[in-house]
Amino acid sequence: MGNERILWGAGTSRTIRPHWALHELGLDFELRPILPRTGQTKTAEFTALSARQKIPLLQDNGLILTESAAIITYLSDAYGQPHNRLVPTDPRQRAQCLEWCFFVISELDATSLYVMRRHGDLRHIYGEAPQANAAAAEYFQQQMRTVERALEADPHYILGDRFTAADILLSTCVTWAVRYGVSVSDRVLAYNERAKDRPAYTHALATNAPPAAGIVIPPSGCSV
């Protein structure tokens, strides 16, 4: 099989996360820019890789991973160097980083923002639920108190001077929330701009861009 690394998925707040990690780590990859809810995740080829039929999905030398946080952690552990590792190796620092990752995925993404997506952008599937959306937005703002406290000392990133996987996950959720009209503080907005000012984020925006409607884009090699 050789050194095969394929990333499936583009165009969403969740797919940009492994794009960002791959560019931070300086890794080459082949991109399959399939989109959700287009039928592209339900093909026989993709379903053979994952019965969940969800993106993003990473293939790396026979390994298949389908959760964005797991993909980022694996890439950091497998390929990270001292200068660009996204999940620390020191047990205490690693625990703090993973705590943030789990918090963002469970409390900000799944419990808050995806509720709003489900009953907003996807209301034609899940139905309109204005009350649920309002409650989800309020819950997001309540949970952001944890972020506010971490930023009180004005660190460059959420765990200090070192950019980590926690920043990739948190930044994508803050950007997502702003797009949905959820109010966040100036301090959080400034933090998010610092994270998105990284060159790897600019590269990730480009590779995560969805293909133009009606245009089929063949697999492409991507690297920083």
Summary of the structure (lengths in Angstrom):
residues: 224
radius of gyration: 17.4
end to end distance: 23.2
largest distance: 51.5
contacts: 684
relative contact order: 0.16
helix: 54%
strand: 9%
